[in-house]
Amino acid sequence: LRNTFSIFLLSSIPQLIAAIFIAAMLDQNIRAKTFWRMGVLVPYVMAPVAVALIFSNLFGDQYGLVNTTLQNLGIPAIQWHSDAFASHIAIATMVNFRWTGYNTLILLAAMQAIPRDYYEAATVDGAGKVRQFFSITVPSLRPTLIFVIITSTIGGLQIFDEPRMYDQYGTGGPNSQWLTITLWLYNIGWGEWNFGRAAALAWILFIIILLIGVINLFVTQGLVRTEGTRTTQTRSERRAAARSARLAVQSDARARAASATGPTREDER
């Protein structure tokens, strides 16, 4: 369970941050938009076996490209398969490589649905790109971000392909350094032929995912209610301001009409 949550946190948080900023860059007026949008989706359509082969060569303990680069820079080599935290980073990198592009396109579609009038008004008010991003883009992406977070949570707790194919044995490491819940379930069911224990473990995983899903549901409803209250208050304030402006215009018009007609008979007397 600790390995599962460690890999989940190391993969989901950087993945979400990278997806937001890549989607923001693709939402700008750049050349070859279609090419870049298709390019970010290429890792997602790659076979997990191919991704595992690529990253096993990158994170090899002796002849991996990452360790070779570190040694050329004077940094000691990292034991990517012996150290638990290092193996979690390597597996999380594989997950980020595969799923960042998928989440990027989801967030990009949500960004393109934001009315451009908001950005034009912010530009007129003097807001820069960074201020527009954090004041307009991110709040408008809240429903989509909630969806991405929930799906990433469910997928992160069910991670199986990357830990299994991280080495040639597929058992989660000699000391269970990167043994996740689903990989443990697989080893118990199909390795030890203990299907009863595997079924019990599957139910435990289901309950964990259900609890996290319920928590996400309540948090989502709270955010939506808060946003709805803020929107209602903003509309009320705008209506009150509009009424005050209309009353001020009407009073000004009456005063001008009275001054244009000249003094009354009572004033002449």
ROSE-865261 format. One record per residue (C-alpha): residue in three letters; x, y, z; residue number from 1. Coordinates in pm, whole numbers, plus 50000, padded with zeros to 5 digits. Example, Ala and Ser with C-alpha at 12.3 -4.5 7.8 and 13.67 -1.06 7.14 Angstrom:
BEGIN
+-----+-------+-------+-------+-----+
: res :     x :     y :     z :   n :
+-----+-------+-------+-------+-----+
: ALA : 51230 : 49550 : 50780 :   1 :
: SER : 51367 : 49894 : 50714 :   2 :
+-----+-------+-------+-------+-----+
***
This chain:
BEGIN
+-----+-------+-------+-------+-----+
: res :     x :     y :     z :   n :
+-----+-------+-------+-------+-----+
: LEU : 50000 : 50000 : 50000 :   1 :
: ARG : 50288 : 50236 : 50078 :   2 :
: ASN : 50448 : 50167 : 49741 :   3 :
: THR : 50117 : 50227 : 49565 :   4 :
: PHE : 50057 : 50565 : 49726 :   5 :
: SER : 50420 : 50668 : 49681 :   6 :
: ILE : 50416 : 50596 : 49307 :   7 :
: PHE : 50071 : 50752 : 49280 :   8 :
: LEU : 50181 : 51081 : 49438 :   9 :
: LEU : 50506 : 51095 : 49241 :  10 :
: SER : 50316 : 51045 : 48917 :  11 :
: SER : 49985 : 51225 : 48958 :  12 :
: ILE : 50099 : 51562 : 49093 :  13 :
: PRO : 50377 : 51632 : 48836 :  14 :
: GLN : 50156 : 51487 : 48565 :  15 :
: LEU : 49872 : 51727 : 48642 :  16 :
: ILE : 50100 : 52030 : 48665 :  17 :
: ALA : 50277 : 51944 : 48339 :  18 :
: ALA : 49946 : 51879 : 48161 :  19 :
: ILE : 49808 : 52221 : 48261 :  20 :
: PHE : 50111 : 52413 : 48139 :  21 :
: ILE : 50147 : 52213 : 47816 :  22 :
: ALA : 49778 : 52268 : 47743 :  23 :
: ALA : 49823 : 52641 : 47810 :  24 :
: MET : 50110 : 52655 : 47561 :  25 :
: LEU : 49914 : 52463 : 47297 :  26 :
: ASP : 49623 : 52702 : 47347 :  27 :
: GLN : 49834 : 52993 : 47223 :  28 :
: ASN : 49867 : 53108 : 46863 :  29 :
: ILE : 50157 : 52889 : 46754 :  30 :
: ARG : 50249 : 52733 : 46424 :  31 :
: ALA : 50157 : 52373 : 46343 :  32 :
: LYS : 49901 : 52342 : 46623 :  33 :
: THR : 49770 : 52010 : 46493 :  34 :
: PHE : 50119 : 51863 : 46476 :  35 :
: TRP : 50201 : 51949 : 46836 :  36 :
: ARG : 49862 : 51831 : 46961 :  37 :
: MET : 49910 : 51497 : 46789 :  38 :
: GLY : 50266 : 51482 : 46919 :  39 :
: VAL : 50166 : 51501 : 47285 :  40 :
: LEU : 49930 : 51206 : 47232 :  41 :
: VAL : 50195 : 50976 : 47082 :  42 :
: PRO : 50320 : 50840 : 47420 :  43 :
: TYR : 49963 : 50751 : 47515 :  44 :
: VAL : 49908 : 50533 : 47207 :  45 :
: MET : 50241 : 50355 : 47251 :  46 :
: ALA : 50230 : 49999 : 47382 :  47 :
: PRO : 50320 : 49968 : 47750 :  48 :
: VAL : 50580 : 49704 : 47660 :  49 :
: ALA : 50757 : 49949 : 47429 :  50 :
: VAL : 50755 : 50216 : 47699 :  51 :
: ALA : 50895 : 49966 : 47951 :  52 :
: LEU : 51178 : 49868 : 47714 :  53 :
: ILE : 51270 : 50232 : 47657 :  54 :
: PHE : 51274 : 50326 : 48023 :  55 :
: SER : 51446 : 50007 : 48135 :  56 :
: ASN : 51740 : 50113 : 47918 :  57 :
: LEU : 51721 : 50468 : 48049 :  58 :
: PHE : 51714 : 50365 : 48416 :  59 :
: GLY : 51952 : 50071 : 48403 :  60 :
: ASP : 52174 : 50033 : 48709 :  61 :
: GLN : 52501 : 49977 : 48521 :  62 :
: TYR : 52461 : 50087 : 48161 :  63 :
: GLY : 52155 : 50308 : 48175 :  64 :
: LEU : 52159 : 50641 : 47996 :  65 :
: VAL : 52059 : 50832 : 48309 :  66 :
: ASN : 52341 : 50688 : 48521 :  67 :
: THR : 52591 : 50738 : 48239 :  68 :
: THR : 52494 : 51104 : 48217 :  69 :
: LEU : 52517 : 51146 : 48594 :  70 :
: GLN : 52862 : 50989 : 48604 :  71 :
: ASN : 52982 : 51215 : 48323 :  72 :
: LEU : 52869 : 51509 : 48538 :  73 :
: GLY : 53058 : 51375 : 48839 :  74 :
: ILE : 52746 : 51254 : 49022 :  75 :
: PRO : 52741 : 50900 : 49167 :  76 :
: ALA : 52522 : 50647 : 48992 :  77 :
: ILE : 52178 : 50576 : 49137 :  78 :
: GLN : 52059 : 50222 : 49205 :  79 :
: TRP : 51729 : 50248 : 49024 :  80 :
: HIS : 51630 : 49888 : 49103 :  81 :
: SER : 51776 : 49843 : 49451 :  82 :
: ASP : 51664 : 50166 : 49614 :  83 :
: ALA : 51289 : 50185 : 49680 :  84 :
: PHE : 51245 : 50559 : 49634 :  85 :
: ALA : 51458 : 50564 : 49318 :  86 :
: SER : 51251 : 50283 : 49169 :  87 :
: HIS : 50934 : 50474 : 49252 :  88 :
: ILE : 51069 : 50779 : 49068 :  89 :
: ALA : 51157 : 50568 : 48764 :  90 :
: ILE : 50814 : 50403 : 48751 :  91 :
: ALA : 50640 : 50737 : 48807 :  92 :
: THR : 50838 : 50878 : 48514 :  93 :
: MET : 50703 : 50600 : 48295 :  94 :
: VAL : 50348 : 50678 : 48408 :  95 :
: ASN : 50396 : 51050 : 48345 :  96 :
: PHE : 50536 : 50980 : 47999 :  97 :
: ARG : 50230 : 50778 : 47903 :  98 :
: TRP : 49946 : 50979 : 48055 :  99 :
: THR : 50051 : 51344 : 48050 : 100 :
: GLY : 49952 : 51389 : 47685 : 101 :
: TYR : 49610 : 51234 : 47743 : 102 :
: ASN : 49531 : 51473 : 48027 : 103 :
: THR : 49678 : 51760 : 47825 : 104 :
: LEU : 49424 : 51716 : 47547 : 105 :
: ILE : 49136 : 51700 : 47797 : 106 :
: LEU : 49248 : 52025 : 47959 : 107 :
: LEU : 49315 : 52183 : 47619 : 108 :
: ALA : 48957 : 52112 : 47510 : 109 :
: ALA : 48832 : 52278 : 47829 : 110 :
: MET : 49058 : 52581 : 47773 : 111 :
: GLN : 48926 : 52631 : 47421 : 112 :
: ALA : 48571 : 52640 : 47560 : 113 :
: ILE : 48653 : 52946 : 47773 : 114 :
: PRO : 48507 : 53261 : 47610 : 115 :
: ARG : 48779 : 53480 : 47462 : 116 :
: ASP : 48593 : 53789 : 47580 : 117 :
: TYR : 48728 : 53724 : 47928 : 118 :
: TYR : 49086 : 53749 : 47807 : 119 :
: GLU : 49014 : 54057 : 47597 : 120 :
: ALA : 48857 : 54233 : 47894 : 121 :
: ALA : 49150 : 54134 : 48114 : 122 :
: THR : 49395 : 54266 : 47855 : 123 :
: VAL : 49209 : 54598 : 47846 : 124 :
: ASP : 49232 : 54614 : 48226 : 125 :
: GLY : 49608 : 54566 : 48202 : 126 :
: ALA : 49635 : 54204 : 48319 : 127 :
: GLY : 49933 : 54010 : 48187 : 128 :
: LYS : 49948 : 53653 : 48061 : 129 :
: VAL : 50039 : 53511 : 48401 : 130 :
: ARG : 49759 : 53699 : 48578 : 131 :
: GLN : 49510 : 53588 : 48312 : 132 :
: PHE : 49621 : 53228 : 48352 : 133 :
: PHE : 49573 : 53216 : 48728 : 134 :
: SER : 49266 : 53444 : 48741 : 135 :
: ILE : 49072 : 53321 : 48437 : 136 :
: THR : 49207 : 52993 : 48301 : 137 :
: VAL : 49260 : 52795 : 48621 : 138 :
: PRO : 48923 : 52889 : 48784 : 139 :
: SER : 48740 : 52809 : 48459 : 140 :
: LEU : 48908 : 52466 : 48447 : 141 :
: ARG : 48783 : 52365 : 48791 : 142 :
: PRO : 48523 : 52106 : 48676 : 143 :
: THR : 48767 : 51954 : 48427 : 144 :
: LEU : 49046 : 51950 : 48683 : 145 :
: ILE : 48821 : 51766 : 48926 : 146 :
: PHE : 48747 : 51504 : 48659 : 147 :
: VAL : 49116 : 51463 : 48578 : 148 :
: ILE : 49208 : 51435 : 48946 : 149 :
: ILE : 48944 : 51167 : 49009 : 150 :
: THR : 49044 : 50960 : 48705 : 151 :
: SER : 49413 : 50997 : 48790 : 152 :
: THR : 49343 : 50882 : 49144 : 153 :
: ILE : 49159 : 50571 : 49029 : 154 :
: GLY : 49421 : 50491 : 48767 : 155 :
: GLY : 49709 : 50554 : 49008 : 156 :
: LEU : 49572 : 50312 : 49264 : 157 :
: GLN : 49529 : 50047 : 48995 : 158 :
: ILE : 49877 : 50083 : 48844 : 159 :
: PHE : 49999 : 49747 : 48714 : 160 :
: ASP : 50176 : 49756 : 48376 : 161 :
: GLU : 50469 : 49977 : 48468 : 162 :
: PRO : 50570 : 49799 : 48794 : 163 :
: ARG : 50535 : 49456 : 48637 : 164 :
: MET : 50751 : 49535 : 48334 : 165 :
: TYR : 51008 : 49743 : 48519 : 166 :
: ASP : 51240 : 49441 : 48540 : 167 :
: GLN : 51259 : 49100 : 48375 : 168 :
: TYR : 51103 : 48913 : 48666 : 169 :
: GLY : 50783 : 49113 : 48714 : 170 :
: THR : 50750 : 49042 : 49085 : 171 :
: GLY : 50788 : 49393 : 49224 : 172 :
: GLY : 51159 : 49377 : 49305 : 173 :
: PRO : 51370 : 49133 : 49510 : 174 :
: ASN : 51266 : 49307 : 49831 : 175 :
: SER : 50925 : 49424 : 49707 : 176 :
: GLN : 51060 : 49775 : 49650 : 177 :
: TRP : 50795 : 49864 : 49391 : 178 :
: LEU : 50531 : 49600 : 49464 : 179 :
: THR : 50191 : 49768 : 49421 : 180 :
: ILE : 49851 : 49640 : 49531 : 181 :
: THR : 49743 : 49522 : 49187 : 182 :
: LEU : 50078 : 49353 : 49121 : 183 :
: TRP : 50058 : 49182 : 49460 : 184 :
: LEU : 49705 : 49071 : 49376 : 185 :
: TYR : 49828 : 48926 : 49047 : 186 :
: ASN : 50118 : 48743 : 49211 : 187 :
: ILE : 49891 : 48591 : 49475 : 188 :
: GLY : 49622 : 48488 : 49230 : 189 :
: TRP : 49824 : 48367 : 48932 : 190 :
: GLY : 50159 : 48306 : 49097 : 191 :
: GLU : 50052 : 48123 : 49412 : 192 :
: TRP : 49712 : 48012 : 49278 : 193 :
: ASN : 49548 : 48149 : 49591 : 194 :
: PHE : 49238 : 48299 : 49435 : 195 :
: GLY : 49053 : 48339 : 49765 : 196 :
: ARG : 49320 : 48567 : 49909 : 197 :
: ALA : 49346 : 48750 : 49578 : 198 :
: ALA : 48970 : 48810 : 49579 : 199 :
: ALA : 48987 : 48947 : 49934 : 200 :
: LEU : 49268 : 49180 : 49831 : 201 :
: ALA : 49062 : 49294 : 49533 : 202 :
: TRP : 48776 : 49383 : 49767 : 203 :
: ILE : 49013 : 49582 : 49987 : 204 :
: LEU : 49134 : 49773 : 49682 : 205 :
: PHE : 48773 : 49835 : 49578 : 206 :
: ILE : 48687 : 49977 : 49922 : 207 :
: ILE : 48993 : 50205 : 49917 : 208 :
: ILE : 48903 : 50339 : 49573 : 209 :
: LEU : 48539 : 50379 : 49680 : 210 :
: LEU : 48634 : 50579 : 49990 : 211 :
: ILE : 48863 : 50807 : 49793 : 212 :
: GLY : 48592 : 50848 : 49529 : 213 :
: VAL : 48336 : 50947 : 49794 : 214 :
: ILE : 48579 : 51200 : 49940 : 215 :
: ASN : 48636 : 51346 : 49595 : 216 :
: LEU : 48259 : 51362 : 49543 : 217 :
: PHE : 48200 : 51563 : 49861 : 218 :
: VAL : 48492 : 51793 : 49786 : 219 :
: THR : 48359 : 51846 : 49433 : 220 :
: GLN : 48009 : 51928 : 49555 : 221 :
: GLY : 48149 : 52172 : 49810 : 222 :
: LEU : 48355 : 52350 : 49546 : 223 :
: VAL : 48059 : 52369 : 49308 : 224 :
: ARG : 47831 : 52510 : 49579 : 225 :
: THR : 48091 : 52765 : 49680 : 226 :
: GLU : 48140 : 52869 : 49320 : 227 :
: GLY : 47764 : 52894 : 49268 : 228 :
: THR : 47723 : 53114 : 49578 : 229 :
: ARG : 48001 : 53341 : 49463 : 230 :
: THR : 47848 : 53366 : 49117 : 231 :
: THR : 47506 : 53451 : 49261 : 232 :
: GLN : 47650 : 53721 : 49483 : 233 :
: THR : 47841 : 53867 : 49194 : 234 :
: ARG : 47529 : 53883 : 48978 : 235 :
: SER : 47332 : 54046 : 49260 : 236 :
: GLU : 47600 : 54305 : 49307 : 237 :
: ARG : 47605 : 54373 : 48935 : 238 :
: ARG : 47227 : 54414 : 48925 : 239 :
: ALA : 47234 : 54651 : 49222 : 240 :
: ALA : 47508 : 54855 : 49057 : 241 :
: ALA : 47310 : 54867 : 48733 : 242 :
: ARG : 46998 : 54989 : 48917 : 243 :
: SER : 47197 : 55258 : 49095 : 244 :
: ALA : 47344 : 55369 : 48764 : 245 :
: ARG : 47000 : 55388 : 48602 : 246 :
: LEU : 46862 : 55590 : 48893 : 247 :
: ALA : 47158 : 55826 : 48875 : 248 :
: VAL : 47108 : 55875 : 48500 : 249 :
: GLN : 46735 : 55940 : 48547 : 250 :
: SER : 46800 : 56195 : 48824 : 251 :
: ASP : 47061 : 56367 : 48611 : 252 :
: ALA : 46822 : 56380 : 48317 : 253 :
: ARG : 46546 : 56532 : 48530 : 254 :
: ALA : 46782 : 56793 : 48669 : 255 :
: ARG : 46895 : 56890 : 48320 : 256 :
: ALA : 46536 : 56910 : 48197 : 257 :
: ALA : 46441 : 57132 : 48489 : 258 :
: SER : 46733 : 57366 : 48429 : 259 :
: ALA : 46655 : 57384 : 48057 : 260 :
: THR : 46292 : 57495 : 48111 : 261 :
: GLY : 46406 : 57801 : 48307 : 262 :
: PRO : 46275 : 57940 : 48641 : 263 :
: THR : 45921 : 57864 : 48746 : 264 :
: ARG : 45652 : 58121 : 48829 : 265 :
: GLU : 45710 : 58077 : 49200 : 266 :
: ASP : 46080 : 58157 : 49148 : 267 :
: GLU : 45990 : 58475 : 48950 : 268 :
: ARG : 45760 : 58592 : 49231 : 269 :
+-----+-------+-------+-------+-----+
***
